[in-house]
Structures are given as C-alpha cells and as structure tokens.
Amino acid sequence: MRSFNFVAIALTSAVLTSAASSYSRRSVAYLQQNGPAAKALNDQYKSLTASSPCNDGDIACIGDQFASCWDSSYHLYSCPGDWTCAAIPNEWSSGTTTTCDSPDDIAWRFSQAGISEYKRSVSPPKARSIAYLQQNGPAAQALNDKYLTLTTSSSCSDGDIACINGEFASCWDGSYHLYSCPSGWTCAAIPNEWSSGTTTTCDSVDNINWRFAQAGISETK
C-alpha cells in the first residue's frame, strides 16, 4: 500500500503532510508562529514545474495542483471544486501542512498570521461559522457510521471515496485502494465550517473532535 499522506474529496484531490504535536485548543499564536514558514514554502513552490527534480516522498504544490514525488518524478492531483493547493500554517500545533484547501480557509489562516499571502481570495474571507458545523454535523456523522461497515472488499463505484479503518479509501477499477494518513491523523467525514456539506479527509484528531463538539455531536476519534 502506498503511503499517500492525504487530505481529500476525491482521488484527484488533496494529499497532505503535517508536522504536528497534538494540541487541544485552536490557537492564533500557532498561526502567527507558523505563518512565515508556510509563506516561504509557497514562495518555493512557485518555482516548481512537473519536470522539476524531486526525491521520492517529496510533496509540493505546482500551479494549483497537489504534487507528490515517486520514481523521482512529480505526479499531480487536481484539488476538488474551487479548492487550491497551498502550504498553510497549522493552527493546532507547530509546523505547516501542504494540502488542498478552500481559498477561504487559506485566506483566514494567513490573515490571522498577519501575512499577505498570494493565495488569498479576491474578496475578504468569510467568517467561520458554527452554524455551518451544526448544519453539516448530522450528515458527517451518518457518513462515518456508514464507513464503519466498509472493508477493502466492499463493493464500490469508480470515484467513490470513504474511510476504512482510519485510512483514506478511493475506488478505482471497482475496488477500494487505501492511503495512510500522516502520523497521529485519521480519516473521517467532517462537517464543513465554511459552507454547506461535508469533507472526507485525513485530519488531526483535535480538529475532528473540535468540529463535532461545535456541531453538538458526540463523534470522538
């Protein structure tokens, strides 16, 4: 199984990596601490192309796509919807995360870090909304309950995504293929906090638990 370090909505979505030690409270101080390193990575990514040299296991953003290196070449994955690839400052721990994310979340993190970052939305970022978490929580919980019943031999249609035993699962050729989450992270359906809907992704246990707690749902990972 290829370890893919993934944040995602589809196979062509977001693979991620994170430097993290667990922290139980969202912290603007972490965003301010981690912002310069995230901006430096984004500046570095601007110079890359699909033909840039890389070492197996390297990740990056090339254009608006997530790039993962294996066999000494970058392979590109499109982000879902209007999402884009960026290095973002962690808000739960020291470090950065290279991932696909919504322009609103990217903009919010860098604005809280006090950094003008080129990935910022044209319009001001929308306010984070507990109402969205409460609205989307039941659907996310229902998906997680469904995922508990799945195995790698479960039937699926190409393009389906899921979580199977804490790993991100994507279906192609009629079978689920698993991708390991970063150390200390797990796969879950989480309620969106910027818009209606849910996201199936690898995420930190702290962020998963925080979202469901704000949604008023007991869904501890």
Steps between C-alpha positions, in 0.01 A plus 500: 500500500639841405517741794344808349456754788157614384237781543234441242164503340593270211792298370602809306474712813740584772788304641658659804773488755526671836752572772300465818491440869144477632343813642146514628411869444496702177771762526558821305844499662582181306382661176725800566791272589458276196400762242850600382601138436181436302554814290861398434380162372246664270773725362713189438211321328462785249828395338401135450367326191395140438848438358687638804734248667367343820566224750247225564265613775533872423176693479430845361247719322550550127261753357180436693556123515640276771827334396642178645838358396561136431737330258684836508217683321220727618148365446222760512154474656221751438337652806123462543264770378642850544760386753868564439832361622704697751728472797295625794600576860374245752259638758518202739876445522840615383569451131332527162273289281525473122152414379198590293278739692224752443612853407302625801692285747835585341413869511378481860814323625739744336295801607511377861875448461535863387642400161392618156506176302449470125243220541258742670148526359415806290215580741553514878481159668159401631454458873542147634154376592395280790157497334650316203659244731166443672321476165753257350575290810220242463596424137866455596405270789279294266791456258733390780240244613487370141880484479508275809331228292752510213801279428745495211285230340181708515344574162556852363470709187799673345540843662344399833693609808473381861691433820591140581661427836640852530644509148382697199340273240450579132327272253630424154473190281209400727715465815593717796867602525629629834729793579655543844440827685791694652618384841247585769228583245200293396243489223149628568205677345499844663240778489606799290530824693513735201211368292227238480613140471763261630859408418646149517865546580795428725508754782639548848303337780482841671334665201255213446396501864474881507270510195265235637500658845400834347232317301362357825572142395697236689736361236836455675784359291 
